[in-house]
């Protein structure tokens, strides 16, 4: 006998996937309850307003997409500004443009034409004669040569992943963006920006009419939470959902050190990467530049890569062969469950851009609609 439950959907996680799914289901007249173990909504996009500056509490988030439908979707909730992500790198106190472009090559080698830059890279790659790269170091060297690798990739990658570049799999660098022009825009996507007023504006709009309860850990309280809804949408770690029966999935974590400074401008750019291995943080974020702030003070965040352990946030999945195999086994277990939807970066063990999270949530909604027919 079917038991009537208080909610149609219990959504575990108030990040972009959960909030989008809840919003769309609410529009269809479904009763949703969103829970999150944190004390705020928005997941890792959450911003804390510090005297007019929206501080990205969990690292810099820049919305970018080529998907016009997704761009129109988010702009239906909040207006985006014209921010263009143009990070710079500092190596041994020298400033270089990212992604690697003619500004970078001129600074490195004094070349002034694309032909000269291409020839320089070709010469360096040719001298190495790497035919079949077997690790990240060899793969990067085979694409860009020793100068770009040593200045910008080696130290940053080893800090980010906590291992020597010779011990890292080549696939961690799926591609190395190289431009033989003077375009400092990091992304190639057609649409890009930051919500005016910060990402909380988007999260609040998505969950405006949806019931939300914070400070609730699903995996600790699942025995009574399971009785609340006909369907559960789970966006937490998939291995934790299955009580680590097949092993723990590996991640890299981050630690953020926020600092308020009583000056109006610290570094002149929102994102500055530090590629020296002997500097412990990978980058410094100056948040006011995301929204072109003119406050008399500023807030910076130093971002430190960390080993993942219980109590820290799992940011980057270690998608090597071993971990992907474990995940596929969990995915198979998940496929055998009824009335449970797994979504988001943790439940699918993937690193997603924000537009990809939104698209995945909307696709999950589409599948639910089809099931209702």
C-alpha positions in Angstrom: 0.0 0.0 0.0 1.4 3.4 -1.0 1.9 5.7 2.0 1.2 9.4 1.6 4.3 11.4 2.6 4.5 15.1 3.4 6.7 16.0 0.4 7.0 14.8 -3.1 10.8 15.5 -3.1 13.4 15.7 -0.4 16.4 17.5 -2.0 19.6 16.9 -0.2 21.9 19.9 -0.8 21.0 23.6 -1.5 23.7 24.1 -4.1 23.0 24.9 -7.7 21.8 21.4 -8.7 19.4 21.0 -5.7 18.1 24.6 -5.9 17.4 24.4 -9.6 15.7 21.0 -9.3 13.6 22.3 -6.4 12.6 25.5 -8.2 11.4 23.6 -11.3 9.5 21.0 -9.4 7.8 23.7 -7.3 6.7 25.4 -10.5 5.0 22.1 -11.4 3.1 22.1 -8.2 5.2 19.5 -6.4 5.9 19.9 -2.7 9.7 20.1 -2.1 11.8 20.2 1.0 15.5 21.2 0.6 18.0 20.4 3.3 21.6 21.3 3.7 24.2 20.5 6.4 25.6 24.0 6.1 24.0 27.1 7.6 23.4 28.7 4.3 22.1 27.9 0.8 24.0 28.2 -2.4 26.6 25.5 -1.9 30.1 26.6 -2.9 28.7 29.6 -4.7 27.8 31.2 -1.4 29.0 34.8 -0.9 29.3 36.6 2.4 28.7 40.4 2.2 31.5 42.3 4.0 30.6 46.0 4.0 29.5 45.9 0.4 32.0 43.4 -0.9 30.6 40.0 -1.8 33.3 37.5 -0.7 33.3 34.2 -2.5 33.6 32.0 0.6 34.6 28.8 -1.2 36.8 30.1 -4.0 36.3 32.3 -7.1 33.2 31.5 -9.2 32.9 33.0 -12.6 29.8 32.0 -14.6 30.6 31.3 -18.3 28.8 29.3 -20.9 28.2 28.8 -24.6 24.7 27.5 -24.0 22.3 30.3 -24.8 19.4 28.5 -23.1 21.3 28.3 -19.8 22.4 31.9 -20.1 18.8 33.0 -20.6 17.7 30.8 -17.8 20.0 32.3 -15.2 19.4 35.8 -16.4 15.7 35.2 -15.7 16.6 35.3 -12.0 19.4 37.8 -11.8 21.2 40.3 -14.0 24.8 39.5 -14.7 27.6 42.1 -15.1 30.2 42.3 -17.8 33.1 40.8 -15.7 35.7 39.0 -17.9 38.0 36.6 -16.3 41.6 37.7 -17.1 43.8 36.2 -14.4 47.6 36.9 -14.2 50.4 34.8 -13.0 53.3 35.8 -10.8 56.5 33.7 -11.1 59.6 34.9 -9.2 58.0 38.4 -8.8 57.4 38.8 -12.5 53.9 39.2 -13.9 52.6 37.3 -16.9 49.2 37.0 -18.6 47.0 34.0 -18.6 46.0 32.1 -20.6 49.3 31.8 -22.5 49.1 34.4 -25.3 51.3 36.9 -27.1 51.5 39.1 -24.1 53.0 36.0 -22.2 55.3 35.1 -25.0 56.6 38.6 -25.4 57.3 38.8 -21.6 59.1 35.4 -21.7 61.1 35.6 -24.9 60.8 39.1 -26.3 59.0 37.8 -29.4 56.6 40.2 -31.1 54.9 38.0 -33.8 52.9 34.8 -33.6 55.3 33.2 -36.0 58.2 33.8 -33.6 56.3 32.5 -30.7 55.3 29.3 -32.5 58.9 28.7 -33.6 60.1 29.2 -30.0 57.7 26.6 -28.7 58.4 24.2 -31.6 62.2 24.4 -30.9 61.7 23.6 -27.3 59.3 20.8 -27.9 61.6 19.3 -30.6 64.6 19.2 -28.4 62.8 17.1 -25.8 61.7 14.5 -28.4 58.9 13.1 -26.1 57.0 10.7 -28.3 54.6 9.0 -25.8 54.0 11.1 -22.7 53.5 9.0 -19.6 52.8 11.6 -17.0 51.7 15.2 -16.5 55.2 16.6 -16.8 56.0 14.9 -20.1 52.6 15.7 -21.5 52.9 19.4 -20.7 56.5 19.5 -22.0 55.4 17.9 -25.3 52.9 20.6 -25.9 54.5 23.8 -24.7 58.2 23.2 -24.0 60.3 23.8 -20.9 59.8 27.5 -20.3 56.0 27.6 -20.1 56.0 24.4 -18.2 58.6 25.5 -15.6 57.2 29.0 -15.2 53.4 28.3 -15.0 52.5 24.6 -14.9 55.0 22.6 -12.8 54.8 24.4 -9.4 51.1 25.2 -9.7 50.2 21.6 -10.5 52.3 20.1 -7.8 50.8 22.4 -5.2 47.3 21.8 -6.4 47.5 18.0 -6.4 50.1 17.5 -3.6 52.3 15.2 -5.8 55.3 15.6 -8.1 54.3 16.3 -11.7 56.1 13.1 -12.7 53.7 11.2 -10.5 50.6 12.9 -11.8 48.5 11.4 -14.7 48.7 13.3 -18.0 44.9 13.6 -18.2 44.8 16.2 -15.4 45.8 18.7 -18.1 43.2 17.8 -20.7 44.4 20.8 -22.8 46.7 23.7 -22.4 45.1 26.9 -23.9 47.6 28.7 -26.1 46.6 31.8 -28.1 48.8 33.5 -30.6 47.0 36.8 -30.1 46.7 39.4 -27.4 43.4 38.2 -25.9 43.6 38.0 -22.1 40.1 36.5 -21.7 40.6 33.2 -19.9 37.4 31.6 -21.3 36.4 31.1 -24.9 32.7 31.0 -24.0 30.2 33.4 -25.6 28.6 34.4 -22.3 30.4 35.4 -19.1 29.8 37.4 -16.0 29.0 37.6 -12.2 25.5 38.1 -10.8 25.1 41.7 -9.8 24.8 41.6 -6.1 26.6 38.2 -5.8 25.6 34.6 -6.3 23.3 34.7 -3.3 20.9 36.6 -5.5 20.6 33.6 -7.8 20.3 31.1 -5.0 17.7 33.2 -3.2 15.7 33.6 -6.3 15.7 29.8 -7.1 14.6 28.9 -3.6 12.4 31.9 -2.9 9.2 29.8 -2.6 10.7 26.5 -1.6 10.8 25.2 2.0 14.4 25.0 3.2 15.9 23.6 6.4 19.6 24.1 7.2 22.0 22.4 9.5 20.7 18.9 8.7 23.1 16.2 7.7 21.2 13.7 5.6 23.6 10.8 6.1 23.4 11.1 9.9 19.6 11.5 9.9 18.5 9.4 6.9 16.4 7.0 9.0 13.7 9.6 9.7 14.3 11.8 6.6 13.6 8.9 4.3 10.0 8.9 5.5 9.4 12.5 4.5 9.2 12.3 0.7 8.3 10.0 -2.1 11.6 10.7 -4.0 15.0 11.8 -2.7 17.3 13.9 -4.7 20.8 13.4 -3.4 23.7 15.7 -4.2 26.2 14.7 -1.5 29.2 12.3 -1.8 28.1 9.1 -3.4 30.5 6.9 -1.4 29.2 8.4 1.8 25.6 7.6 0.7 26.6 3.9 0.5 28.5 4.1 3.7 31.8 3.6 1.9 31.0 -0.1 1.2 33.2 -0.2 -1.9 35.9 2.1 -0.6 36.4 5.9 -0.2 36.7 8.1 -3.2 39.7 10.5 -3.2 39.5 14.3 -3.5 41.7 17.3 -3.1 40.5 20.0 -0.7 41.2 23.7 -0.3 41.7 26.0 2.6 40.8 29.7 2.4 42.4 32.5 4.3 40.4 35.7 4.2 41.9 39.0 5.1 40.4 42.5 5.2 42.8 45.3 4.3 42.1 49.0 4.9 43.2 50.0 1.4 41.1 50.4 -1.7 43.1 48.1 -4.0 45.6 45.3 -3.2 46.5 43.6 -6.5 44.6 45.4 -9.2 43.0 42.1 -10.5 40.4 39.7 -9.2 42.6 36.6 -9.7 46.4 36.3 -9.4 48.0 32.9 -9.6 51.3 32.2 -7.8 53.1 29.5 -9.7 56.3 29.3 -7.6 56.4 26.0 -5.7 57.9 27.6 -2.7 54.8 29.9 -2.2 52.3 27.7 -0.4 49.1 29.2 -1.9 48.1 28.8 -5.5 46.3 32.2 -5.9 45.0 35.3 -4.3 41.5 36.5 -5.0 40.5 40.2 -4.5 36.7 40.0 -4.5 35.8 43.6 -5.1 37.1 43.4 -8.7 34.4 40.8 -9.6 31.8 43.5 -9.3 34.0 46.6 -10.0 33.7 47.8 -6.4 35.0 51.2 -5.3 34.9 50.6 -1.6 37.6 52.2 0.5 38.6 48.8 1.9 39.3 45.5 0.2 39.1 41.8 1.1 41.6 39.2 -0.3 41.6 35.4 0.0 44.6 33.2 -0.2 43.8 29.8 -1.5 45.8 26.8 -0.2 45.4 23.3 -1.7 45.0 20.7 1.0 44.8 17.0 1.4 41.2 15.8 1.8 40.2 14.3 5.0 37.1 14.0 7.1 35.8 17.4 8.1 37.2 19.2 5.0 35.3 20.0 1.8 35.9 17.6 -1.2 36.5 20.0 -4.0 38.4 18.2 -6.8 37.8 14.5 -7.6 40.9 12.5 -8.3 39.6 11.0 -11.5 42.4 8.4 -12.0 41.7 4.8 -13.1 41.4 3.5 -9.5 38.9 6.1 -8.3 36.8 6.1 -11.5 36.5 2.3 -11.2 35.2 2.7 -7.6 32.8 5.4 -8.7 31.4 3.2 -11.6 30.7 0.5 -9.0 28.8 3.0 -6.8 27.0 4.3 -9.9 25.8 0.7 -10.6 24.5 0.4 -7.1 22.7 3.7 -7.4 21.1 2.6 -10.6 19.5 -0.3 -8.8 17.6 2.0 -6.4 14.1 3.3 -6.9 12.9 6.8 -6.2 16.4 8.3 -5.6 18.0 10.7 -8.0 21.8 11.3 -7.8 23.0 14.7 -9.1 25.7 17.3 -8.8 29.5 17.1 -8.6 29.8 15.0 -5.5 27.1 12.4 -6.4 28.5 12.0 -9.9 32.2 12.3 -8.9 32.9 14.9 -11.6 34.2 18.5 -11.6 31.4 20.6 -13.2 31.3 24.2 -14.3 28.3 26.0 -13.1 26.5 25.9 -16.4 27.0 22.2 -16.5 25.4 21.8 -13.1 22.4 23.8 -14.2 22.1 21.8 -17.4 22.3 18.5 -15.5 19.6 19.6 -13.0 17.3 20.7 -15.8 17.8 17.4 -17.6 16.9 15.6 -14.4 13.7 17.6 -14.2 13.0 16.7 -17.8 13.3 13.0 -17.0 11.0 13.4 -14.0 8.4 15.1 -16.2 8.5 12.2 -18.6 8.1 9.7 -15.8 4.9 11.6 -14.8 3.3 11.0 -18.1 
